[in-house]
Amino acid sequence: MSIGEQVRETRATDQPPAPRRSRGRRRPPRRTNKTRRIRPKVVLATAASLAFVVGVTAFVVDTHIRNSQSTVTPLTLEEMMRMAKDPFAPDPEVDALKAQAAQRARAAQLAAERDGRKKLSPIYTEDKAPGGAGFQPQPFPAGSNPDPGSNKAIGKELNAARGWDAEWGCLEKLWMKESGWNERAANRYSGAYGIPQALPGSKMASAGADWQTNAATQIKWGLDYIAGRYKSPCGAWAHSQQTGWY
């Protein structure tokens, strides 16, 4: 054997045997990750979130459409100031009406004196209480009559509860002049109503829904008004003596 043949034989024996080919179809590789199942809780949570988003979107769109179609009148600066201020603070318009009513009443009395006629009282009683602020005019109970004496007793008690015992005389004269302590009294020149002569009478609804016929409710409101506007009955009486109204 020659040297070349020995080398070729050695190389042939040193090489690894060729891999055998498998017969038939190849098997697909096995999946190592198991398929995850969707839990019912996740489905419910997703559905609830989607429903919430859809509902909010629909509400926002509907509100926008309604606002764009509606006619809104903005409040004036004067109206906003009235809403923010003290309800018993001076109101120029109402005060002007009271002053004008006092002047007309005084003129009517002077004319009656000049002509020798009987003076016409500015206070009169209607057949039913006035309405306003959502309240309808209310007829008075048949056969019922105001009782100024009982109304005074209520007023004196409520006045004392505020510590105004010493000023009872001022309150008694003030409301005798304004209404005669009659819970049905109306002013023919201004339209004021009730024992304290609220203008308009519906203001007294803040003290009770029965403001049209209940003397105690009217007195309570009147005392609140005096405290907020004049500090005390004597302060209100002094203003009334000076101007003809309070």
NORFEN-V90649 format. One record per pair of residues at least 12 apart in sequence whose C-alpha atoms are under 6 Angstrom apart, sorted by the first residue. I is the first residue (numbers start at 1). J is the second residue. If there is no record, write none. Layout:
I;J, I;J
//
This chain:
88;225, 88;228, 88;229, 89;229, 101;189, 101;190, 102;244, 122;187, 122;188, 123;186, 123;187, 124;185, 124;186, 125;184, 125;185, 125;186, 128;140, 129;212, 132;202, 133;202, 146;182, 148;181, 148;182, 170;233, 170;234, 170;237, 171;233, 174;237, 179;195, 181;195, 182;195, 183;195, 183;215, 196;222, 204;221, 207;221
//
